[in-house]
Amino acid sequence: MRFGKNISREWSFAKNGTEHRVVVHGRRVANDGGLVRQWCLAGYGICLKSIWDV
């Protein structure tokens, strides 16, 4: 699921100091963090959220 202004299909992750990029695919885009959370809890997929939201 993609959220907000940055609806990039490429997500970046760091593991052991090495950056990894993953291309994601989905049918949902939202600018409401609460809605994205509900979708995830309902089993619709995963989301990438900022540390401030977590």
C-alpha distance matrix in Angstrom:
0.0 3.7 6.6 10.3 12.7 11.4 8.8 10.2 9.3 11.4 10.9 14.3 15.7 19.4 21.4 25.2 25.2 23.7 20.6 18.3 15.7 13.1 11.7 8.3 7.8 5.8 7.3 5.5 6.1 8.0 10.7 11.5 10.7 12.6 10.7 7.3 9.9 11.4 8.6 8.5 12.2 12.6 11.4 8.5 6.7 6.2 5.1 7.5 9.9 13.5 16.5 17.7 15.1 15.8
3.7 0.0 3.8 7.1 9.1 7.7 5.3 7.4 7.8 10.0 9.8 13.2 15.3 19.0 21.6 25.2 24.7 23.2 19.8 17.9 15.1 13.1 11.7 9.0 9.1 7.7 8.8 6.7 4.9 6.6 8.5 10.4 10.0 12.8 11.3 8.3 11.3 13.4 11.2 11.4 15.0 15.7 14.9 12.0 10.4 9.2 6.6 7.2 9.0 12.0 15.5 16.4 14.2 15.7
6.6 3.8 0.0 3.8 6.8 6.8 6.0 9.1 10.7 12.5 11.8 14.6 16.6 20.0 22.8 26.3 25.5 24.5 21.2 19.9 17.3 16.0 14.9 12.5 12.8 11.2 11.7 8.7 5.8 5.1 5.4 7.3 7.1 10.5 9.7 7.4 10.3 12.8 11.6 12.1 15.4 16.5 16.4 14.0 12.7 11.1 7.9 7.8 7.8 10.2 13.8 13.9 11.8 14.0
10.3 7.1 3.8 0.0 3.8 5.6 6.5 9.9 12.6 14.2 13.8 16.2 18.4 21.6 24.8 28.0 26.8 26.0 22.6 21.7 19.2 18.4 17.3 15.4 15.8 14.4 14.4 11.5 7.9 6.3 4.4 7.3 8.1 11.7 11.5 10.1 13.0 15.4 14.8 15.5 18.5 19.7 20.0 17.6 16.5 14.9 11.4 10.5 9.7 10.7 14.4 13.8 12.4 15.3
12.7 9.1 6.8 3.8 0.0 3.8 5.9 8.8 12.2 13.7 13.8 16.0 18.8 21.9 25.3 28.4 26.7 25.7 22.2 21.5 18.8 18.5 17.2 16.1 16.6 15.8 16.0 13.7 10.0 9.3 7.5 10.9 11.8 15.4 15.2 13.8 16.6 19.1 18.3 18.9 22.1 23.2 23.2 20.6 19.3 17.5 14.1 12.6 12.1 12.4 16.1 15.7 15.0 17.9
11.4 7.7 6.8 5.6 3.8 0.0 3.8 5.5 9.0 10.0 10.2 12.4 15.4 18.5 22.0 25.1 23.5 22.2 18.6 17.8 15.1 14.9 13.8 13.1 14.3 14.2 15.2 13.4 10.2 10.6 9.8 12.8 12.9 16.6 16.4 14.1 16.7 19.5 18.2 18.2 21.6 22.9 22.3 19.7 17.8 15.7 12.4 10.5 10.7 11.3 14.9 15.5 15.0 17.3
8.8 5.3 6.0 6.5 5.9 3.8 0.0 3.8 6.4 8.7 9.7 12.8 15.8 19.3 22.4 25.9 24.6 22.9 19.3 17.8 14.6 13.5 11.7 10.4 10.9 10.7 11.6 10.2 7.5 9.1 9.7 12.8 13.1 16.4 15.4 12.9 15.9 18.2 16.3 16.6 20.2 21.0 20.1 17.1 15.4 13.9 11.1 10.2 11.5 13.1 16.9 17.7 16.5 18.4
10.2 7.4 9.1 9.9 8.8 5.5 3.8 0.0 3.8 5.3 7.2 10.2 13.7 17.1 20.2 23.6 22.2 20.2 16.4 14.8 11.4 10.6 8.8 8.6 9.9 11.1 12.9 12.4 10.5 12.5 13.3 16.2 16.0 19.4 18.4 15.5 18.2 20.7 18.5 18.1 21.9 22.7 21.3 18.4 16.1 14.5 12.0 10.6 12.6 14.1 17.5 19.0 18.2 19.7
9.3 7.8 10.7 12.6 12.2 9.0 6.4 3.8 0.0 3.8 6.6 10.1 13.2 16.8 19.5 23.0 22.1 19.7 16.0 13.6 10.0 8.2 5.5 5.2 6.6 8.7 11.2 11.7 10.9 13.7 15.4 17.9 17.5 20.5 19.1 15.9 18.4 20.6 17.9 17.3 21.1 21.6 19.7 16.8 14.3 13.0 11.6 10.9 13.8 15.8 19.1 21.0 19.9 20.7
11.4 10.0 12.5 14.2 13.7 10.0 8.7 5.3 3.8 0.0 3.8 6.7 10.0 13.4 16.1 19.5 18.5 15.9 12.3 10.0 6.3 5.5 4.4 6.0 9.0 11.6 14.6 14.8 14.0 16.4 17.5 19.8 18.8 21.9 21.1 17.6 19.6 22.1 19.8 18.5 22.1 23.2 21.0 18.6 15.5 13.6 12.1 10.6 13.5 15.0 17.8 20.2 19.6 20.1
10.9 9.8 11.8 13.8 13.8 10.2 9.7 7.2 6.6 3.8 0.0 3.8 6.7 10.4 13.2 16.7 15.8 13.8 10.2 8.3 5.5 5.2 6.4 7.2 10.6 12.6 15.8 15.4 14.5 16.2 17.1 18.8 17.1 20.1 19.8 16.2 17.6 20.5 18.5 16.7 20.1 21.7 19.7 17.8 14.4 11.7 10.0 7.7 10.6 12.0 14.5 17.2 16.7 16.7
14.3 13.2 14.6 16.2 16.0 12.4 12.8 10.2 10.1 6.7 3.8 0.0 3.8 6.9 10.1 13.4 12.1 10.3 6.7 5.7 4.5 6.5 9.0 10.5 14.2 16.3 19.6 19.1 18.0 19.4 19.8 21.3 19.2 22.2 22.4 18.8 19.7 22.9 21.3 19.1 22.2 24.2 22.2 20.7 17.2 14.1 12.4 9.5 11.7 12.1 13.8 16.9 17.2 16.8
15.7 15.3 16.6 18.4 18.8 15.4 15.8 13.7 13.2 10.0 6.7 3.8 0.0 3.8 6.6 10.1 9.5 8.2 5.6 5.1 6.3 8.0 11.3 12.5 16.2 18.2 21.5 20.9 20.2 21.3 21.7 22.6 20.1 22.7 23.2 19.6 19.7 23.0 21.7 18.9 21.6 24.0 21.8 21.0 17.3 14.0 12.8 10.1 12.0 12.3 13.0 16.6 16.9 15.7
19.4 19.0 20.0 21.6 21.9 18.5 19.3 17.1 16.8 13.4 10.4 6.9 3.8 0.0 3.8 6.6 5.8 5.3 4.3 6.0 8.7 11.0 14.6 16.1 19.8 21.9 25.3 24.7 23.9 24.8 24.9 25.7 22.9 25.5 26.3 22.8 22.5 25.9 24.9 21.9 24.3 26.9 24.7 24.3 20.6 17.2 16.1 13.3 14.7 14.2 14.0 17.8 18.6 17.1
21.4 21.6 22.8 24.8 25.3 22.0 22.4 20.2 19.5 16.1 13.2 10.1 6.6 3.8 0.0 3.8 5.3 5.3 6.4 7.4 10.8 12.6 16.4 17.9 21.5 23.7 27.2 26.8 26.5 27.5 27.9 28.3 25.4 27.6 28.4 24.8 24.2 27.3 26.3 23.0 25.0 27.6 25.3 25.3 21.5 18.3 17.9 15.7 17.2 17.1 16.4 20.2 20.9 18.8
25.2 25.2 26.3 28.0 28.4 25.1 25.9 23.6 23.0 19.5 16.7 13.4 10.1 6.6 3.8 0.0 3.8 5.6 8.4 10.3 13.9 16.1 19.9 21.6 25.3 27.5 31.0 30.5 30.1 31.0 31.2 31.6 28.5 30.7 31.7 28.3 27.4 30.6 29.8 26.5 28.2 31.0 28.7 28.9 25.1 21.9 21.5 19.1 20.3 19.7 18.6 22.3 23.4 21.1
25.2 24.7 25.5 26.8 26.7 23.5 24.6 22.2 22.1 18.5 15.8 12.1 9.5 5.8 5.3 3.8 0.0 3.8 6.6 9.6 13.1 15.9 19.5 21.5 25.3 27.6 31.0 30.5 29.6 30.4 30.3 31.0 28.2 30.7 31.8 28.4 27.9 31.3 30.5 27.4 29.5 32.3 30.1 29.9 26.2 22.8 21.8 19.0 19.9 18.8 17.9 21.5 23.0 21.2
23.7 23.2 24.5 26.0 25.7 22.2 22.9 20.2 19.7 15.9 13.8 10.3 8.2 5.3 5.3 5.6 3.8 0.0 3.8 6.5 10.1 13.1 16.7 19.0 22.8 25.5 29.0 28.8 28.1 29.3 29.6 30.6 28.0 30.7 31.4 27.8 27.7 31.0 29.7 26.8 29.2 31.6 29.2 28.7 24.9 21.8 21.0 18.3 19.8 19.3 19.0 22.7 23.8 22.3
20.6 19.8 21.2 22.6 22.2 18.6 19.3 16.4 16.0 12.3 10.2 6.7 5.6 4.3 6.4 8.4 6.6 3.8 0.0 3.8 6.8 10.1 13.4 15.9 19.6 22.3 25.7 25.5 24.7 26.0 26.3 27.6 25.2 28.1 28.6 25.0 25.3 28.6 27.1 24.5 27.2 29.4 27.1 26.2 22.4 19.4 18.2 15.4 17.2 16.8 17.3 20.8 21.7 20.7
18.3 17.9 19.9 21.7 21.5 17.8 17.8 14.8 13.6 10.0 8.3 5.7 5.1 6.0 7.4 10.3 9.6 6.5 3.8 0.0 3.8 6.7 10.2 12.7 16.4 19.3 22.9 23.0 22.6 24.4 25.2 26.5 24.3 27.0 27.1 23.4 23.9 26.9 25.1 22.4 25.3 27.2 24.6 23.5 19.8 17.0 16.4 14.1 16.6 17.1 18.0 21.6 21.9 20.8
15.7 15.1 17.3 19.2 18.8 15.1 14.6 11.4 10.0 6.3 5.5 4.5 6.3 8.7 10.8 13.9 13.1 10.1 6.8 3.8 0.0 3.8 6.7 9.6 13.2 16.2 19.7 20.0 19.6 21.6 22.6 24.3 22.5 25.4 25.1 21.4 22.4 25.3 23.2 21.0 24.2 25.7 23.2 21.6 18.0 15.5 14.7 12.7 15.5 16.4 18.1 21.3 21.3 20.7
13.1 13.1 16.0 18.4 18.5 14.9 13.5 10.6 8.2 5.5 5.2 6.5 8.0 11.0 12.6 16.1 15.9 13.1 10.1 6.7 3.8 0.0 3.8 6.2 9.9 12.9 16.5 17.2 17.4 19.7 21.3 22.9 21.2 23.8 23.1 19.3 20.5 23.0 20.5 18.4 21.7 22.9 20.1 18.4 14.8 12.9 12.6 11.5 14.9 16.7 18.7 21.8 21.0 20.5
11.7 11.7 14.9 17.3 17.2 13.8 11.7 8.8 5.5 4.4 6.4 9.0 11.3 14.6 16.4 19.9 19.5 16.7 13.4 10.2 6.7 3.8 0.0 3.8 6.9 10.3 13.7 14.9 15.2 18.1 20.0 21.9 20.9 23.5 22.2 18.6 20.4 22.5 19.7 18.2 21.8 22.4 19.7 17.4 14.3 13.0 12.8 12.3 15.8 17.9 20.5 23.1 22.1 22.0
8.3 9.0 12.5 15.4 16.1 13.1 10.4 8.6 5.2 6.0 7.2 10.5 12.5 16.1 17.9 21.6 21.5 19.0 15.9 12.7 9.6 6.2 3.8 0.0 3.8 6.7 10.4 11.5 12.2 15.2 17.5 19.2 18.2 20.5 18.9 15.4 17.3 19.1 16.1 14.9 18.5 18.9 16.2 13.7 10.8 10.0 10.0 10.4 14.1 16.8 19.6 21.9 20.3 20.3
7.8 9.1 12.8 15.8 16.6 14.3 10.9 9.9 6.6 9.0 10.6 14.2 16.2 19.8 21.5 25.3 25.3 22.8 19.6 16.4 13.2 9.9 6.9 3.8 0.0 3.8 7.2 9.2 10.7 14.2 17.1 18.8 18.4 20.4 18.2 15.1 17.4 18.6 15.2 14.7 18.3 17.9 15.4 12.3 10.3 10.7 11.2 12.6 16.0 19.1 22.0 24.0 22.0 22.3
5.8 7.7 11.2 14.4 15.8 14.2 10.7 11.1 8.7 11.6 12.6 16.3 18.2 21.9 23.7 27.5 27.6 25.5 22.3 19.3 16.2 12.9 10.3 6.7 3.8 0.0 3.8 5.7 8.0 11.5 14.8 16.2 16.2 17.8 15.2 12.4 15.1 15.7 12.1 12.4 15.9 15.2 13.2 9.7 8.5 9.8 10.2 12.4 15.4 18.7 21.8 23.3 20.8 21.4
7.3 8.8 11.7 14.4 16.0 15.2 11.6 12.9 11.2 14.6 15.8 19.6 21.5 25.3 27.2 31.0 31.0 29.0 25.7 22.9 19.7 16.5 13.7 10.4 7.2 3.8 0.0 3.8 6.9 10.3 13.9 15.3 16.1 17.3 14.2 12.3 15.3 15.3 11.8 13.2 16.4 15.1 13.7 10.0 10.2 12.0 12.3 14.7 17.1 20.5 23.7 24.7 22.0 23.0
5.5 6.7 8.7 11.5 13.7 13.4 10.2 12.4 11.7 14.8 15.4 19.1 20.9 24.7 26.8 30.5 30.5 28.8 25.5 23.0 20.0 17.2 14.9 11.5 9.2 5.7 3.8 0.0 3.8 6.7 10.4 11.6 12.5 13.7 10.6 8.9 12.2 12.3 9.2 11.1 14.3 13.4 12.8 9.2 9.6 10.9 10.3 12.7 14.6 17.9 21.1 21.7 18.8 20.1
6.1 4.9 5.8 7.9 10.0 10.2 7.5 10.5 10.9 14.0 14.5 18.0 20.2 23.9 26.5 30.1 29.6 28.1 24.7 22.6 19.6 17.4 15.2 12.2 10.7 8.0 6.9 3.8 0.0 3.8 7.1 9.2 10.5 12.6 10.1 8.5 12.2 13.1 10.8 12.5 15.8 15.6 15.4 12.1 11.9 12.1 10.3 11.8 12.9 15.8 19.3 19.5 17.0 18.9
8.0 6.6 5.1 6.3 9.3 10.6 9.1 12.5 13.7 16.4 16.2 19.4 21.3 24.8 27.5 31.0 30.4 29.3 26.0 24.4 21.6 19.7 18.1 15.2 14.2 11.5 10.3 6.7 3.8 0.0 3.8 5.5 7.5 9.6 7.5 6.8 10.5 11.5 10.3 12.3 15.1 15.3 16.0 13.2 13.3 13.1 10.8 12.0 12.0 14.5 17.9 17.4 14.8 17.1
10.7 8.5 5.4 4.4 7.5 9.8 9.7 13.3 15.4 17.5 17.1 19.8 21.7 24.9 27.9 31.2 30.3 29.6 26.3 25.2 22.6 21.3 20.0 17.5 17.1 14.8 13.9 10.4 7.1 3.8 0.0 3.8 6.4 9.1 8.4 8.3 11.4 12.9 12.7 14.4 17.0 17.7 18.7 16.3 16.2 15.3 12.3 12.6 11.6 13.2 16.5 15.4 13.2 16.1
11.5 10.4 7.3 7.3 10.9 12.8 12.8 16.2 17.9 19.8 18.8 21.3 22.6 25.7 28.3 31.6 31.0 30.6 27.6 26.5 24.3 22.9 21.9 19.2 18.8 16.2 15.3 11.6 9.2 5.5 3.8 0.0 3.8 5.5 5.4 6.4 8.8 10.1 10.9 12.7 14.6 15.6 17.2 15.4 15.7 14.8 12.1 12.9 11.4 13.1 15.9 14.4 11.6 14.4
10.7 10.0 7.1 8.1 11.8 12.9 13.1 16.0 17.5 18.8 17.1 19.2 20.1 22.9 25.4 28.5 28.2 28.0 25.2 24.3 22.5 21.2 20.9 18.2 18.4 16.2 16.1 12.5 10.5 7.5 6.4 3.8 0.0 3.8 5.4 5.1 6.2 8.7 9.9 10.7 12.4 14.2 15.6 14.4 14.1 12.6 9.8 10.3 8.3 10.2 12.6 11.3 8.1 10.7
12.6 12.8 10.5 11.7 15.4 16.6 16.4 19.4 20.5 21.9 20.1 22.2 22.7 25.5 27.6 30.7 30.7 30.7 28.1 27.0 25.4 23.8 23.5 20.5 20.4 17.8 17.3 13.7 12.6 9.6 9.1 5.5 3.8 0.0 3.8 5.4 5.1 6.3 8.7 10.0 10.6 12.3 14.5 13.9 14.4 13.5 11.6 12.9 11.0 13.0 14.8 13.3 9.8 11.6
10.7 11.3 9.7 11.5 15.2 16.4 15.4 18.4 19.1 21.1 19.8 22.4 23.2 26.3 28.4 31.7 31.8 31.4 28.6 27.1 25.1 23.1 22.2 18.9 18.2 15.2 14.2 10.6 10.1 7.5 8.4 5.4 5.4 3.8 0.0 3.8 5.3 5.0 6.2 8.7 9.9 10.5 12.6 11.4 12.5 12.5 11.0 13.2 12.3 15.0 17.2 16.3 12.7 14.4
7.3 8.3 7.4 10.1 13.8 14.1 12.9 15.5 15.9 17.6 16.2 18.8 19.6 22.8 24.8 28.3 28.4 27.8 25.0 23.4 21.4 19.3 18.6 15.4 15.1 12.4 12.3 8.9 8.5 6.8 8.3 6.4 5.1 5.4 3.8 0.0 3.8 5.4 5.1 6.3 8.7 9.8 10.9 9.4 9.5 8.9 7.3 9.6 9.3 12.5 15.0 14.8 11.3 12.6
9.9 11.3 10.3 13.0 16.6 16.7 15.9 18.2 18.4 19.6 17.6 19.7 19.7 22.5 24.2 27.4 27.9 27.7 25.3 23.9 22.4 20.5 20.4 17.3 17.4 15.1 15.3 12.2 12.2 10.5 11.4 8.8 6.2 5.1 5.3 3.8 0.0 3.8 5.4 5.2 6.2 8.5 10.0 9.9 9.9 8.9 7.9 10.2 9.4 12.4 14.0 13.8 10.1 10.5
11.4 13.4 12.8 15.4 19.1 19.5 18.2 20.7 20.6 22.1 20.5 22.9 23.0 25.9 27.3 30.6 31.3 31.0 28.6 26.9 25.3 23.0 22.5 19.1 18.6 15.7 15.3 12.3 13.1 11.5 12.9 10.1 8.7 6.3 5.0 5.4 3.8 0.0 3.8 5.4 5.1 6.0 8.7 8.9 10.3 10.7 10.6 13.5 13.2 16.2 17.7 17.4 13.6 14.0
8.6 11.2 11.6 14.8 18.3 18.2 16.3 18.5 17.9 19.8 18.5 21.3 21.7 24.9 26.3 29.8 30.5 29.7 27.1 25.1 23.2 20.5 19.7 16.1 15.2 12.1 11.8 9.2 10.8 10.3 12.7 10.9 9.9 8.7 6.2 5.1 5.4 3.8 0.0 3.8 5.5 5.1 6.5 5.4 7.2 8.4 9.0 12.4 13.1 16.6 18.7 18.9 15.3 15.5
8.5 11.4 12.1 15.5 18.9 18.2 16.6 18.1 17.3 18.5 16.7 19.1 18.9 21.9 23.0 26.5 27.4 26.8 24.5 22.4 21.0 18.4 18.2 14.9 14.7 12.4 13.2 11.1 12.5 12.3 14.4 12.7 10.7 10.0 8.7 6.3 5.2 5.4 3.8 0.0 3.8 5.3 5.2 5.4 5.3 5.6 7.0 10.4 11.5 15.0 16.6 17.5 14.0 13.4
12.2 15.0 15.4 18.5 22.1 21.6 20.2 21.9 21.1 22.1 20.1 22.2 21.6 24.3 25.0 28.2 29.5 29.2 27.2 25.3 24.2 21.7 21.8 18.5 18.3 15.9 16.4 14.3 15.8 15.1 17.0 14.6 12.4 10.6 9.9 8.7 6.2 5.1 5.5 3.8 0.0 3.8 5.4 7.5 8.4 8.9 10.4 13.5 13.9 17.1 18.1 18.7 15.1 14.1
12.6 15.7 16.5 19.7 23.2 22.9 21.0 22.7 21.6 23.2 21.7 24.2 24.0 26.9 27.6 31.0 32.3 31.6 29.4 27.2 25.7 22.9 22.4 18.9 17.9 15.2 15.1 13.4 15.6 15.3 17.7 15.6 14.2 12.3 10.5 9.8 8.5 6.0 5.1 5.3 3.8 0.0 3.8 5.8 8.3 10.3 12.2 15.8 16.6 20.1 21.4 21.9 18.3 17.7
11.4 14.9 16.4 20.0 23.2 22.3 20.1 21.3 19.7 21.0 19.7 22.2 21.8 24.7 25.3 28.7 30.1 29.2 27.1 24.6 23.2 20.1 19.7 16.2 15.4 13.2 13.7 12.8 15.4 16.0 18.7 17.2 15.6 14.5 12.6 10.9 10.0 8.7 6.5 5.2 5.4 3.8 0.0 3.8 5.5 8.1 11.0 14.6 16.3 19.9 21.4 22.5 19.0 18.1
8.5 12.0 14.0 17.6 20.6 19.7 17.1 18.4 16.8 18.6 17.8 20.7 21.0 24.3 25.3 28.9 29.9 28.7 26.2 23.5 21.6 18.4 17.4 13.7 12.3 9.7 10.0 9.2 12.1 13.2 16.3 15.4 14.4 13.9 11.4 9.4 9.9 8.9 5.4 5.4 7.5 5.8 3.8 0.0 3.8 7.2 9.6 13.4 15.4 19.1 21.2 22.3 18.9 18.6
6.7 10.4 12.7 16.5 19.3 17.8 15.4 16.1 14.3 15.5 14.4 17.2 17.3 20.6 21.5 25.1 26.2 24.9 22.4 19.8 18.0 14.8 14.3 10.8 10.3 8.5 10.2 9.6 11.9 13.3 16.2 15.7 14.1 14.4 12.5 9.5 9.9 10.3 7.2 5.3 8.4 8.3 5.5 3.8 0.0 3.8 6.9 10.5 13.0 16.8 18.8 20.4 17.3 16.7
6.2 9.2 11.1 14.9 17.5 15.7 13.9 14.5 13.0 13.6 11.7 14.1 14.0 17.2 18.3 21.9 22.8 21.8 19.4 17.0 15.5 12.9 13.0 10.0 10.7 9.8 12.0 10.9 12.1 13.1 15.3 14.8 12.6 13.5 12.5 8.9 8.9 10.7 8.4 5.6 8.9 10.3 8.1 7.2 3.8 0.0 3.8 7.0 9.7 13.4 15.2 17.1 14.4 13.5
5.1 6.6 7.9 11.4 14.1 12.4 11.1 12.0 11.6 12.1 10.0 12.4 12.8 16.1 17.9 21.5 21.8 21.0 18.2 16.4 14.7 12.6 12.8 10.0 11.2 10.2 12.3 10.3 10.3 10.8 12.3 12.1 9.8 11.6 11.0 7.3 7.9 10.6 9.0 7.0 10.4 12.2 11.0 9.6 6.9 3.8 0.0 3.8 6.3 10.0 12.4 14.1 11.5 11.3
7.5 7.2 7.8 10.5 12.6 10.5 10.2 10.6 10.9 10.6 7.7 9.5 10.1 13.3 15.7 19.1 19.0 18.3 15.4 14.1 12.7 11.5 12.3 10.4 12.6 12.4 14.7 12.7 11.8 12.0 12.6 12.9 10.3 12.9 13.2 9.6 10.2 13.5 12.4 10.4 13.5 15.8 14.6 13.4 10.5 7.0 3.8 0.0 3.8 7.0 9.6 11.7 10.0 10.0
9.9 9.0 7.8 9.7 12.1 10.7 11.5 12.6 13.8 13.5 10.6 11.7 12.0 14.7 17.2 20.3 19.9 19.8 17.2 16.6 15.5 14.9 15.8 14.1 16.0 15.4 17.1 14.6 12.9 12.0 11.6 11.4 8.3 11.0 12.3 9.3 9.4 13.2 13.1 11.5 13.9 16.6 16.3 15.4 13.0 9.7 6.3 3.8 0.0 3.8 6.6 8.1 6.3 7.1
13.5 12.0 10.2 10.7 12.4 11.3 13.1 14.1 15.8 15.0 12.0 12.1 12.3 14.2 17.1 19.7 18.8 19.3 16.8 17.1 16.4 16.7 17.9 16.8 19.1 18.7 20.5 17.9 15.8 14.5 13.2 13.1 10.2 13.0 15.0 12.5 12.4 16.2 16.6 15.0 17.1 20.1 19.9 19.1 16.8 13.4 10.0 7.0 3.8 0.0 3.8 5.3 5.4 6.7
16.5 15.5 13.8 14.4 16.1 14.9 16.9 17.5 19.1 17.8 14.5 13.8 13.0 14.0 16.4 18.6 17.9 19.0 17.3 18.0 18.1 18.7 20.5 19.6 22.0 21.8 23.7 21.1 19.3 17.9 16.5 15.9 12.6 14.8 17.2 15.0 14.0 17.7 18.7 16.6 18.1 21.4 21.4 21.2 18.8 15.2 12.4 9.6 6.6 3.8 0.0 3.8 5.4 5.1
17.7 16.4 13.9 13.8 15.7 15.5 17.7 19.0 21.0 20.2 17.2 16.9 16.6 17.8 20.2 22.3 21.5 22.7 20.8 21.6 21.3 21.8 23.1 21.9 24.0 23.3 24.7 21.7 19.5 17.4 15.4 14.4 11.3 13.3 16.3 14.8 13.8 17.4 18.9 17.5 18.7 21.9 22.5 22.3 20.4 17.1 14.1 11.7 8.1 5.3 3.8 0.0 3.8 5.5
15.1 14.2 11.8 12.4 15.0 15.0 16.5 18.2 19.9 19.6 16.7 17.2 16.9 18.6 20.9 23.4 23.0 23.8 21.7 21.9 21.3 21.0 22.1 20.3 22.0 20.8 22.0 18.8 17.0 14.8 13.2 11.6 8.1 9.8 12.7 11.3 10.1 13.6 15.3 14.0 15.1 18.3 19.0 18.9 17.3 14.4 11.5 10.0 6.3 5.4 5.4 3.8 0.0 3.8
15.8 15.7 14.0 15.3 17.9 17.3 18.4 19.7 20.7 20.1 16.7 16.8 15.7 17.1 18.8 21.1 21.2 22.3 20.7 20.8 20.7 20.5 22.0 20.3 22.3 21.4 23.0 20.1 18.9 17.1 16.1 14.4 10.7 11.6 14.4 12.6 10.5 14.0 15.5 13.4 14.1 17.7 18.1 18.6 16.7 13.5 11.3 10.0 7.1 6.7 5.1 5.5 3.8 0.0
